[in-house]
């Protein structure tokens, strides 16, 4: 058995102790490095989270501003729509009034249901004595009375033998001849009136009315409802001329059935 000397044993022990110290120091250095890396990563994570929170807060603020702008624009749009609606209603009302005015002025063609009245001289006009013949003819005042009653009953547009009547129309007689808008007319006289047909028919057939009177004088009177009448607009060239008005004013509209030379 080999025996070690005391110096060798001591030297071996010292080396072992140094090795253990070196190993311990290495472990400490390694652990310190790992702890330092963990701290750095944690710091980076916190900074990133703060940046994200700030960005999110900024986006929320921008969204809030955009929502406020959108609400303002919506309110302005609603006001504009209300204003346009009000103006649209006014414009439509004015347009309707304009159309009614143009229709009453005979400036536009008119189509619709209504009433057709035909007046013709009595067959007796050919057999009675000459001094009584005038009582059995259609006179201009007969036409005026029929037209006035039709308008009073609700007629919207009227024409006589195709001549539309308006505010400047002329319905006159010169001697035995009747003129409508300056156009010479001869019986039978076809009076077309656009309006509520039932109402017009009832009004014109009332006892004691103008048609009733004409029937008593045995003039030929026809009254029929129509579903679709078409009346043309009044044309400027068809209006009565100043010379004709001057001549027409010379004839007086005396009560009908009086023996005279007027129409």
C-alpha positions in Angstrom: 0.0 0.0 0.0 1.3 3.3 -1.1 1.4 6.0 1.5 1.1 9.6 0.5 3.1 12.2 2.1 1.5 15.0 4.1 2.6 17.6 1.5 1.0 15.8 -1.4 -2.3 15.4 0.5 -2.3 19.1 1.4 -1.6 20.1 -2.2 -4.4 17.9 -3.5 -6.8 19.4 -1.1 -5.9 22.9 -2.2 -6.4 22.1 -5.9 -9.8 20.6 -5.1 -10.8 23.7 -3.2 -9.7 26.0 -6.0 -11.7 23.9 -8.5 -14.8 24.2 -6.4 -14.4 27.9 -6.0 -14.0 28.4 -9.8 -17.1 26.3 -10.5 -19.1 28.3 -8.0 -18.0 31.6 -9.5 -18.9 30.5 -13.0 -22.4 29.6 -11.9 -22.9 32.9 -10.2 -21.8 34.8 -13.3 -24.1 32.7 -15.6 -27.1 33.2 -13.2 -26.4 37.0 -13.1 -26.4 37.2 -16.9 -29.7 35.3 -17.1 -31.3 37.6 -14.6 -30.1 40.7 -16.5 -31.6 39.4 -19.7 -35.0 38.7 -18.0 -35.0 42.3 -16.7 -34.3 43.8 -20.1 -37.0 41.7 -21.8 -39.5 42.8 -19.1 -38.6 46.4 -19.6 -39.1 46.1 -23.4 -42.5 44.5 -22.9 -43.7 47.3 -20.6 -42.6 50.0 -23.0 -44.3 48.3 -25.9 -47.5 48.0 -24.0 -47.4 51.7 -23.0 -46.9 52.6 -26.6 -49.8 50.5 -27.7 -52.0 52.0 -25.1 -51.1 55.5 -26.2 -51.8 54.6 -29.8 -55.2 53.1 -28.9 -56.1 56.2 -26.9 -55.1 58.4 -29.9 -57.3 56.3 -32.3 -60.2 56.6 -29.9 -59.9 60.3 -29.7 -59.8 60.6 -33.5 -62.9 58.3 -33.8 -64.7 60.5 -31.3 -63.9 63.6 -33.4 -65.1 61.8 -36.6 -68.3 60.8 -34.9 -69.0 64.4 -33.8 -68.3 65.6 -37.4 -70.6 62.9 -38.8 -73.4 63.9 -36.4 -73.0 67.5 -37.4 -73.1 66.6 -41.1 -76.2 64.4 -40.5 -77.9 67.3 -38.8 -77.1 69.7 -41.6 -78.2 67.2 -44.2 -81.6 66.7 -42.4 -82.1 70.5 -42.3 -81.3 70.7 -46.1 -83.7 67.9 -46.8 -86.5 69.6 -44.8 -85.8 72.8 -46.6 -85.9 71.1 -50.0 -89.1 69.3 -49.1 -90.7 72.6 -48.1 -89.5 74.3 -51.3 -90.6 71.3 -53.4 -94.1 71.4 -51.9 -94.2 75.2 -52.7 -92.9 74.6 -56.2 -95.4 71.8 -56.9 -98.3 74.0 -55.6 -97.2 76.9 -57.7 -96.9 74.6 -60.7 -100.4 73.2 -60.2 -101.8 76.7 -59.9 -99.9 77.7 -63.1 -101.4 74.7 -64.9 -104.9 75.6 -63.7 -104.4 79.2 -64.8 -103.1 78.1 -68.2 -106.0 75.7 -68.6 -108.6 78.3 -67.7 -106.8 80.7 -70.1 -107.2 78.1 -72.8 -103.4 78.1 -73.4 -103.0 74.3 -73.2 -104.9 71.4 -74.6 -107.2 69.6 -72.2 -108.4 66.0 -72.1 -111.0 64.4 -69.9 -114.6 63.4 -69.3 -117.4 65.8 -69.6 -120.6 66.8 -71.3 -121.5 67.4 -75.0 -124.5 69.7 -75.7 -125.7 70.2 -79.3 -128.0 73.1 -80.1 -129.8 73.4 -83.4 -132.5 75.6 -84.9 -136.1 74.4 -84.5 -137.7 72.7 -87.6 -140.5 75.2 -87.1 -138.1 78.0 -88.3 -138.8 76.8 -91.9 -142.6 76.9 -91.6 -143.5 79.8 -89.4 -144.1 83.3 -90.8 -140.9 85.3 -91.4 -141.7 87.7 -88.5 -141.7 84.7 -86.1 -138.8 82.8 -87.6 -136.2 84.5 -85.3 -137.9 82.9 -82.2 -137.0 79.4 -83.4 -133.3 80.1 -84.2 -130.3 79.6 -81.9 -129.0 83.0 -80.8 -125.7 84.1 -79.4 -127.2 84.8 -76.0 -128.4 81.2 -75.9 -124.8 80.1 -76.4 -123.6 82.5 -73.8 -126.2 81.3 -71.3 -125.2 77.7 -71.8 -121.5 78.4 -71.5 -122.0 80.5 -68.3 -124.1 77.7 -66.7 -121.5 75.1 -67.6 -118.7 77.1 -66.0 -120.9 77.7 -62.9 -121.5 74.0 -62.7 -117.8 73.2 -62.6 -116.7 73.0 -66.2 -112.9 73.3 -66.6 -112.7 73.9 -70.3 -115.3 74.6 -73.0 -115.2 74.7 -76.8 -117.9 75.6 -79.4 -117.6 73.8 -82.7 -113.9 73.2 -81.9 -113.2 76.8 -80.9 -111.8 76.8 -77.3 -113.2 79.5 -75.1 -110.9 81.6 -72.8 -110.8 84.9 -71.0 -110.1 86.8 -74.3 -112.6 84.8 -76.4 -115.3 86.6 -78.4 -118.8 85.2 -78.6 -120.7 87.7 -80.8 -123.2 88.1 -83.6 -123.1 90.4 -86.5 -126.5 90.6 -88.1 -127.8 87.0 -88.2 -124.3 85.5 -88.2 -122.6 84.2 -85.0 -118.8 84.4 -84.5 -116.7 82.5 -82.0 -113.1 83.7 -81.6 -113.6 85.6 -84.9 -114.7 82.4 -86.7 -118.0 82.3 -88.5 -120.3 79.6 -87.1 -123.4 77.9 -88.3 -125.8 75.6 -86.5 -125.8 73.0 -85.2 -123.6 74.3 -82.4 -121.6 71.6 -80.6 -120.6 72.7 -77.1 -118.0 70.4 -75.4 -117.3 70.9 -71.7 -114.7 69.0 -69.7 -115.5 68.5 -66.1 -117.5 66.3 -63.7 -119.9 64.8 -66.2 -122.7 63.8 -63.8 -122.7 67.1 -62.1 -122.7 69.0 -65.4 -125.5 66.9 -66.7 -127.7 67.4 -63.6 -127.1 71.1 -63.6 -127.9 71.6 -67.2 -131.1 69.6 -67.1 -132.6 71.5 -64.1 -136.2 72.5 -64.6 -136.4 76.2 -65.6 -132.8 76.1 -66.8 -131.6 77.5 -70.1 -131.9 74.1 -71.9 -135.4 73.7 -70.5 -136.3 77.1 -72.0 -134.8 76.2 -75.4 -136.8 73.0 -75.4 -140.0 74.9 -74.7 -139.2 76.9 -77.9 -138.9 73.5 -79.6 -135.2 74.0 -80.5 -133.3 70.8 -81.0 -131.3 70.1 -77.8 -129.1 67.1 -77.2 -127.2 66.4 -73.9 -124.8 63.5 -73.6 -122.0 62.5 -71.3 -118.6 61.7 -72.7 -115.7 59.7 -71.3 -112.9 61.3 -73.1 -113.1 64.8 -74.7 -110.1 66.4 -76.3 -110.1 70.2 -76.5 -107.3 72.0 -78.3 -105.6 75.1 -77.0 -106.8 78.5 -78.1 -104.6 79.8 -80.9 -103.7 83.5 -81.2 -104.8 83.7 -84.8 -108.2 82.5 -83.8 -108.9 85.4 -81.5 -111.3 88.1 -82.6 -109.7 91.1 -84.4 -110.2 94.7 -83.2 -112.3 95.6 -86.3 -114.6 92.7 -85.6 -115.0 93.7 -82.0 -115.8 97.2 -83.1 -118.5 95.9 -85.4 -119.7 93.4 -82.9 -120.1 96.1 -80.2 -122.7 97.8 -82.4 -125.1 94.9 -82.1 -127.0 94.6 -78.8 -127.9 91.4 -76.9 -131.6 91.9 -76.4 -133.6 89.2 -74.7 -134.1 86.2 -77.1 -137.2 85.5 -79.0 -137.6 89.2 -79.9 -138.0 89.9 -83.6 -134.8 91.6 -84.7 -132.0 91.4 -87.1 -129.4 90.5 -84.5 -128.2 86.9 -84.1 
